[in-house]
Structure formats: structure tokens, C-alpha cells
């Protein structure tokens, strides 16, 4: 065997060894990443911790103090299909993404719109719902107001939940109006009922529920939502194993009709109102 052939043979052996070592190393890394994924941690722990914020009818408390709502049903079904318990972690909306990133809970299931700015900080599942911005106004303060342009005035004050897409929508479509922001959406509605603001900007169908509940004080100035946004689960970046599971779970329950049925119950009927009154 010539020197050249010896060198080529040795080089081939070394390359093969390096390739096998690299493959084994990659396999170990993949195994480690899979073991450390959120979905694997949930399975080992036996509990899925869900970050959420209360707002009707996504998540709210019934007469006994138990959490109910569309998001509660979604998260509960997800936990059941995983064979684990669910633990809800109520969190102020303005700080919910930082709380997820620091590990206070495993996933946000709370009607969170999929926005590019948010997507830079977290990963989103495929949409499991769609919503849009609506408004409910005070009959006396907003008397004669009709349409979104009527509220785009410097003498108009709007209320919205801090950190929500309602604030973004209000600034975009009604830039001249003043905006008062609240940690809890119920505070915004209380300000409206007290006549301290002209209207509340929030995700449909909540404004419609308040208009129906307080017909003597409130009304709907818009006939339909003025935005449309996809809603997804939010989880920490880089966790593709968990993202894959959530995406396929959403596809599965969508095909099954579960999401459609629960959305109909919470968004298109008022059968649940007696549970909170």
C-alpha cells in the first residue's frame, strides 16, 4: 500500500469516527432537549401550570369561586388528554409574558392574540380561536356616537386593559382619544358604568355582554368588530417538542368539534350567566 493510500485510508477512518461521534453527540443533545421540554416536565410533574387572566367569558369565577370559561375548558381538556392535572395561575396581563419566561407556569392559555411583537419573546401555537376588538359605550357620555370615527376625538376618553391588544387597537384606530389603562378589565368596565369614560375597548363578545347586562346605561356603538386577530397558546422559545404537541392537539380537537362546541356555549349563548350571578 502506497503512502498516499495509507493516508487516505486513515483519513477515511478518522472521518467515519468523527461522523459517528458527531451523530452520537447529536443524539444525546436531542435526547436531552426532549427530556427537558415543557411537555416532558409536565408529564413527570403530573401537573400543567397555566398562566391566565380573568375576563368574561374566557376565564371568570362562578358563585363558588371556581374558575370557569372558554379558556378554562380548553386548558382542562388539554390536561385531561395529557393525563395530568391542571393548575391555573392568575396573572396580571401586563406581566404575563415575563412570568412565562421566568418559569412561573408552563404555558399561557388566556385569549392571547398572536402578534409579531409578542412572537419575538415567545413561541405561539397555531390559532385555536379568532377574536376581534369591539366597544361598549356609556349612553349619556357617548350619546349620539355611532361608528369608530365618532370616538376619534381629543375630548373622548377610552378604557382598556393594560398590555392588551385593545390598547394597540385603540391607539391605531382612535389616535386622538385619551386612553386609560387598567390591570384588570373589570376595573375598566366599572369606570364605564360610573360614567368616567366614554367607552371600553375590548375583545368581543365581552362588550356585548355588558351592553345586554346594563341596557339602561350602556350600548354598542359598532355593529361588528373592527379588527380580527388569531389566538394561540404561548410558550417559551426554543421548545419545539412542546410546540409540536400543542399544534397537533389543536388540530385534533378542532377536527373533533370540541373547540367549536365550547365557543358556541361561551360566546353565542347566555346559558352560563346563571353560574356567575
ZAPA-381256 format. One line per field, with one value per residue (C-alpha): x, y, z negated; residue in one letter; residue number from 1. Coordinates in Angstrom, 3 decimals, decimal comma. Layout:
! ZAPA-381256
px: X/...
py: Y/...
pz: Z/...
type: A/...
seq: NUM/...
***
This chain:
! ZAPA-381256
px: 0,000/1,406/1,845/-0,938/-3,349/-2,424/-3,107/-6,440/-7,438/-6,515/-8,326/-11,417/-11,366/-10,941/-13,760/-16,037/-15,182/-15,851/-19,141/-20,249/-19,166/-20,997/-24,103/-23,959/-23,402/-26,321/-28,465/-27,585/-28,335/-31,686/-32,491/-31,596/-33,668/-36,651/-36,338/-36,153/-39,060/-42,042/-44,334/-41,949/-41,666/-45,464/-45,744/-43,119/-44,679/-48,225/-49,465/-49,751/-49,425/-51,441/-50,956/-54,171/-56,030/-59,721/-62,031/-65,548/-66,266/-62,761/-61,996/-64,010/-65,133/-68,534/-70,640/-68,473/-65,187/-64,335/-62,778/-64,980/-64,959/-63,820/-60,085/-60,686/-62,469/-59,662/-56,883/-58,797/-59,374/-55,702/-54,587/-57,043/-55,713/-52,182/-53,267/-52,266/-53,937/-54,271/-53,211/-54,335/-52,036/-53,978/-51,569/-51,857/-51,970/-49,205/-46,718/-47,924/-45,227/-42,329/-43,903/-43,950/-40,334/-39,168/-40,951/-43,874/-46,028/-45,724/-47,995/-50,306/-53,828/-55,653/-57,024/-53,626/-53,506/-50,635/-48,733/-45,246/-44,050/-45,079/-43,720/-40,237/-40,400/-42,409/-43,422/-47,074/-49,055/-51,265/-54,516/-57,197/-59,579/-60,052/-61,335/-61,644/-61,881/-65,263/-66,578/-69,310/-70,174/-71,904/-75,348/-75,065/-71,377/-71,410/-74,940/-75,328/-71,972/-72,095/-69,150/-65,495/-64,784/-67,119/-64,691/-61,569/-61,667/-59,418/-62,313/-63,069/-61,670/-61,483/-60,684/-58,805/-56,820/-53,119/-50,880/-53,762/-54,262/-57,229/-54,751/-52,912/-56,179/-57,433/-54,210/-54,258/-57,905/-58,654/-55,299/-56,857/-58,716/-57,266/-56,776/-56,978/-55,435/-56,270/-54,606/-57,980/-60,583/-63,381/-61,948/-62,300/-65,952/-66,595/-65,200/-67,581/-70,582/-69,640/-69,604/-65,934/-65,047/-66,912/-66,300/-64,360/-62,356/-62,079/-62,202/-65,615/-68,033/-67,479/-68,643/-71,909/-72,486/-72,102/-74,483/-77,079/-76,491/-76,784/-79,150/-80,132/-76,531/-74,618/-74,946/-72,979/-71,827/-70,432/-72,344/-69,278/-65,689/-63,174/-60,182/-59,578/-56,757/-55,682/-55,443/-52,774/-51,044/-47,843/-44,794/-41,106/-38,945/-36,965/-39,269/-40,195/-41,261/-43,968/-44,933/-45,417/-47,635/-49,797/-50,227/-51,341/-53,635/-55,340/-55,760/-57,206/-59,811/-60,723/-61,476/-63,395/-65,599/-64,661/-63,455/-66,485/-68,887/-67,227/-67,035/-70,728/-71,604/-69,483/-69,724/-73,075/-75,357/-76,058/-76,750/-73,727/-74,745/-76,696/-73,434/-71,861/-74,863
py: 0,000/3,349/6,192/8,095/5,192/4,797/8,475/8,272/5,136/6,682/9,898/7,882/6,033/9,258/10,908/7,943/8,007/11,730/11,262/8,532/10,601/13,620/11,525/10,099/13,571/14,979/12,096/12,829/16,517/15,696/13,267/15,896/18,571/16,215/15,254/18,918/20,070/21,594/18,765/16,195/18,244/18,409/14,648/13,978/16,517/15,335/18,934/21,503/25,068/27,517/31,275/33,221/36,398/36,729/38,334/37,356/34,852/33,477/32,995/34,082/32,853/31,304/31,762/29,298/30,912/28,218/29,308/28,753/29,969/29,128/29,153/27,125/24,449/24,405/24,093/21,489/19,324/19,658/18,475/15,568/14,431/14,566/12,553/15,273/17,766/21,449/24,302/27,805/30,700/34,017/36,722/40,412/40,704/43,311/40,916/37,581/37,092/37,877/35,453/32,719/33,369/33,132/29,788/30,803/28,490/26,245/27,885/30,863/29,860/33,125/34,536/35,920/37,397/36,251/39,471/39,890/41,927/39,159/36,467/37,943/36,958/33,721/30,966/30,642/27,575/27,582/29,514/27,716/30,669/34,072/37,213/40,908/44,262/45,702/48,584/49,273/52,888/54,917/56,087/59,582/60,352/58,933/59,940/60,089/58,374/55,829/54,195/54,225/57,693/59,261/58,237/59,512/62,884/64,588/65,100/61,343/59,036/55,286/52,478/49,256/46,578/47,333/45,311/44,036/44,281/46,514/49,285/48,762/48,811/51,927/53,808/52,743/53,409/56,230/58,020/61,324/59,825/59,571/56,034/54,998/51,598/49,172/45,974/44,240/44,517/44,582/47,893/49,346/48,327/49,754/53,097/52,962/52,137/55,059/57,356/58,274/57,165/57,237/53,603/50,428/48,803/45,033/41,681/40,557/39,354/40,839/44,362/42,887/41,027/44,250/46,085/43,342/43,266/47,042/48,196/51,357/52,588/51,048/50,482/49,088/51,861/49,379/46,736/44,455/44,092/46,476/44,079/40,344/38,501/34,865/33,450/30,920/29,195/30,982/29,053/29,688/29,977/27,030/24,299/22,604/19,329/21,078/23,325/20,255/18,594/21,697/22,256/18,694/18,732/21,854/20,166/17,076/18,816/21,180/18,223/16,592/19,667/20,360/23,937/24,844/23,444/25,226/28,503/28,259/27,728/30,583/33,129/32,532/31,641/33,062/29,711/30,160/33,551/31,974/30,358/33,731/35,702
pz: 0,000/1,031/-1,429/0,323/-0,027/-3,700/-4,332/-2,518/-4,455/-7,806/-6,846/-5,903/-9,214/-11,173/-9,228/-9,887/-13,597/-13,738/-11,923/-14,327/-17,328/-15,970/-15,363/-18,880/-20,340/-18,355/-19,532/-23,160/-22,701/-21,067/-23,890/-26,498/-24,795/-24,588/-28,237/-29,242/-27,076/-28,825/-27,801/-29,320/-32,521/-32,739/-32,331/-35,004/-37,371/-36,706/-36,637/-33,851/-35,148/-33,057/-33,132/-32,571/-33,423/-34,224/-31,665/-30,604/-29,089/-28,622/-32,309/-35,345/-38,747/-39,388/-42,523/-44,442/-43,399/-40,859/-37,568/-34,515/-30,915/-27,407/-28,205/-31,355/-29,313/-26,729/-29,313/-31,326/-28,239/-27,237/-30,690/-30,597/-27,211/-28,635/-31,667/-34,136/-36,466/-35,628/-37,888/-36,946/-37,817/-37,662/-36,499/-35,650/-31,884/-31,658/-33,255/-31,938/-29,266/-31,651/-34,143/-31,478/-30,500/-34,123/-34,580/-36,803/-34,667/-31,619/-29,062/-28,589/-27,621/-28,035/-24,799/-23,775/-20,295/-18,084/-17,437/-15,880/-18,879/-21,281/-18,979/-19,382/-23,063/-22,999/-20,613/-19,618/-18,679/-15,621/-16,271/-18,254/-18,019/-16,418/-18,042/-17,286/-19,020/-19,906/-22,012/-24,525/-25,319/-28,021/-26,911/-28,385/-27,781/-24,255/-23,317/-19,538/-18,898/-16,067/-14,376/-15,299/-13,872/-16,429/-19,194/-17,446/-19,204/-21,732/-24,153/-24,262/-26,948/-26,371/-28,819/-28,100/-29,872/-30,296/-27,971/-25,847/-22,097/-22,894/-23,752/-20,463/-18,505/-20,283/-19,554/-15,913/-15,084/-17,542/-17,950/-19,043/-22,012/-25,516/-26,840/-30,478/-31,172/-33,964/-35,220/-35,433/-32,689/-35,269/-36,516/-33,032/-32,877/-36,328/-35,182/-32,235/-34,425/-36,669/-33,627/-33,944/-30,386/-27,096/-26,141/-26,801/-24,013/-24,482/-22,725/-21,523/-22,754/-26,248/-25,305/-24,001/-27,267/-29,263/-26,936/-27,483/-31,217/-31,696/-28,915/-30,819/-30,960/-28,062/-24,311/-21,386/-19,016/-16,450/-14,514/-14,243/-15,410/-13,871/-13,973/-13,628/-15,368/-15,786/-19,322/-20,307/-23,214/-24,246/-25,434/-25,981/-22,862/-21,520/-22,840/-19,560/-21,155/-23,171/-20,260/-18,056/-20,658/-21,199/-17,456/-16,830/-19,860/-18,495/-15,105/-16,797/-18,982/-16,120/-13,851/-16,694/-17,081/-20,706/-20,180/-18,076/-20,678/-23,602/-21,685/-20,843/-24,511/-25,880/-23,049/-21,389/-24,312/-27,749/-29,408/-31,670/-33,123/-35,976/-37,118/-37,889/-39,174
type: X/X/X/X/X/X/X/X/X/X/X/X/X/X/X/X/X/X/X/X/X/X/X/X/X/X/X/X/X/X/X/X/X/X/X/X/X/X/X/X/X/X/X/X/X/X/X/X/X/X/X/X/X/X/X/X/X/X/X/X/X/X/X/X/X/X/X/X/X/X/X/X/X/X/X/X/X/X/X/X/X/X/X/X/X/X/X/X/X/X/X/X/X/X/X/X/X/X/X/X/X/X/X/X/X/X/X/X/X/X/X/X/X/X/X/X/X/X/X/X/X/X/X/X/X/X/X/X/X/X/X/X/X/X/X/X/X/X/X/X/X/X/X/X/X/X/X/X/X/X/X/X/X/X/X/X/X/X/X/X/X/X/X/X/X/X/X/X/X/X/X/X/X/X/X/X/X/X/X/X/X/X/X/X/X/X/X/X/X/X/X/X/X/X/X/X/X/X/X/X/X/X/X/X/X/X/X/X/X/X/X/X/X/X/X/X/X/X/X/X/X/X/X/X/X/X/X/X/X/X/X/X/X/X/X/X/X/X/X/X/X/X/X/X/X/X/X/X/X/X/X/X/X/X/X/X/X/X/X/X/X/X/X/X/X/X/X/X/X/X/X/X/X/X/X/X/X
seq: 1/2/3/4/5/6/7/8/9/10/11/12/13/14/15/16/17/18/19/20/21/22/23/24/25/26/27/28/29/30/31/32/33/34/35/36/37/38/39/40/41/42/43/44/45/46/47/48/49/50/51/52/53/54/55/56/57/58/59/60/61/62/63/64/65/66/67/68/69/70/71/72/73/74/75/76/77/78/79/80/81/82/83/84/85/86/87/88/89/90/91/92/93/94/95/96/97/98/99/100/101/102/103/104/105/106/107/108/109/110/111/112/113/114/115/116/117/118/119/120/121/122/123/124/125/126/127/128/129/130/131/132/133/134/135/136/137/138/139/140/141/142/143/144/145/146/147/148/149/150/151/152/153/154/155/156/157/158/159/160/161/162/163/164/165/166/167/168/169/170/171/172/173/174/175/176/177/178/179/180/181/182/183/184/185/186/187/188/189/190/191/192/193/194/195/196/197/198/199/200/201/202/203/204/205/206/207/208/209/210/211/212/213/214/215/216/217/218/219/220/221/222/223/224/225/226/227/228/229/230/231/232/233/234/235/236/237/238/239/240/241/242/243/244/245/246/247/248/249/250/251/252/253/254/255/256/257/258/259/260/261/262/263/264/265/266/267/268/269/270/271/272/273/274/275/276/277
***
